[in-house]
Amino acid sequence: MPSNVEGWKDEVYGEEIREHLFEFAEEGWESIPDDEHDAWFERFKWWGLYHQRNGQESYFMMRIGTPNGILEPGQLEVVADIADEYARGPADNPEFGGAYCDWTTRQSIQLHWIRIEDVPDIFAKLEANGLSTIQACGDSWRNIVGCPVAGKDKHEHVDAWPVAEELHEEFKGNDAYENLPRKWKVSVTGCDEGCGQGDINDLAFEPAEKEVDGEETMGFNVRVGGGLSRKEPRFARDIDVFCTPEDAPKVSAGMSALFRDYGDRNDRFNARIKFLVDEWGTEKIRNVLQEEYVDYELPSAGEDLREDYTYNAGRQDEHGDHVGIHEQPDGNYYVGLNVMVGRMGAEDTRELAALADEYGSGEVRLTQRQNVIVTDVPEENLDDLRSEPLLEDYSPDPHAFMRGSIACTGTEFCSLSIVETKNRQVRYARWLKENVELPDGIEDFHIHLSGCTASCAQPQIADISLRGMKTRKDGEPVEAFDIGLGGGLGEDPHFADWIAMRVAADEVPGYIANVLDAYEDESEGSESFREFIAERDEEELEALADPEETDYEDPFMHNTKMTWYPYAEDDDMDDRPTPARADGTPISADD
């Protein structure tokens, strides 16, 4: 039997949701029937809206898709204005204030505390400036990711941006692919770093070279079935197909149609292409793609250029995350700024837009490491840009613990998360910077903190992987983490080994410090942290370090999921000010 979600989608889905969404917006939150909340909230995702968690009724997260992370001149200012006007809730975040933008690990933008009554106005502002939330969530093509400096990087074999742009235009709002069994994540990589992270996507185009019609041609090898979530990580697998940039849309249409028709619509847990690849194998995937979905003969795979991949490879020579100042092929520079845990206040976002316009072309790009890049900066503007006060907080040369900090949304807003995330990872990074001396040679150290097993912070591909859990300490329930070590991508990708289970949150910094001490004491000097971990078996890794209490203090040890908002002065569910009217006043005030 098809799942409940499939039944809801059969009734209303795709672009037609917009009409209903606008009707609810006009009539207000209370017009959504209580017994239809689950159905409508599931449908709203197609238009980029997630209802926030229990205790925050009537507020939504809004995701704005930015293909390949590219924001054209003027667009970032629009996003900042929308955040400032519409993304303020009934309580402020103590680290980030009352209005902010989240840059995601899929090069998108998330805003919080959005009221349904404001959605039509927000959509109008976005669409008037070439932006949209269409299919930013839901069971369809998600935001297409890739190298954030495609077309502006000296390290690329082929400019992947025109391909990503064409796929975005072809498949966003295309009714033939609007209703898939689950989300469909696509990566297009043209550089030799591998920063498109194709390994963890449903469909990945990765640089390759092949003789076509007697000429050596740059294009892509095709890999299928990657993903991280639900403790079922998979690396995308090679299906022995090469395609030119011109043929990428044909292969994309064929693969997403194959998933549409053969993906599991009965069990949503199993409704990802990675499980179909498990079941069928790559040879059958290729054969069905060829026989049923593509009208030309698929070439076999070309020469794989993955051996050049350095992104998140755990090596000291990796070009990696694009933080820093780097020369473009045209002689200008791009400046990658570190945004710890991917969150930037609305005022800072507006200032960033102004700096991009003053010193560069006005274009800003988002990375899969939750950072931002200002492009097209002439060399003579670099010193002035570096001296701007904003770059004191968002540095092109950050400390390694700041540079490597990634966190998902957490219990602040997410119904799936088990623990508080963003503010905690900020506190972790600050404590580590002040108290732990990094071993020689480490300039880029990744700590990814995810609030649950959904893996939105991509913990399995970090040096230190943190996955939200619960445990008991001194007889009391507290927030905790499973800790993994040694994950990463690059030429030889490896998922983290989960070593320490259910470590109380306030003992995690001590564990990290002890692991790094062990690495410094026992390593041979030339090996990276990831190589050091890979050389040891599970028993050796378990004996490597212990959790430890330190002077680090964690204000979120209690069960933040049971609060209406973790940072509110009165955070009990009984004190929640929601649901709220369009003006933000509590509806309960009428009772």
ABEGO torsion letter per residue (X at the ends): XBBAAAAAAAABBEAAAAAAAAAAAAAEAAABBAAAAAAAAAAAAAAGBBBBBBGABGBBBBBBBBBGGBBBBGAAAAAAAAAAAAABBABBBAAAEABBBBBBAAGBBBBBGBBAAAAAAAAAAAAAAGBBABGABEBBBBBBBBBAABGABAABABBAAAAAAAAAAAABGBAAAABBABBBBBBBBABAAGAAGAAABABBBBBBBBBBGGBBBBBBBBBBGBEABGGBBBBBBBAGBBBBAAAAAAAAAAAAAAAAAABBAABAAABBAAAAAAAAEAAAAAAAAAAAABABBBBBBBBBAAAABABGAGBAABAEAGBEBBBBAAGBBBBBBBBBGGBBBAAAAAAAAAAAAAABAGBBBBBAAGBBBBBGBBAAAAAAAAABAAAAABBABBBAAAAABBBBAEAAABAABABBAAAAAAAAAAAAAAABBBBBGBABBBBBBBABAAGAAGAAABABBBBBBBBBBGGBBBBBBBBBBGBEBEABBBBBBBABBGBBAAAAAAAAAAAAAAAAAABAGABBAAAAAAABBAAAAAAABBBBBBABBBAAABBAAABABAABABABAAABAOBBBAAGBBAAAAX
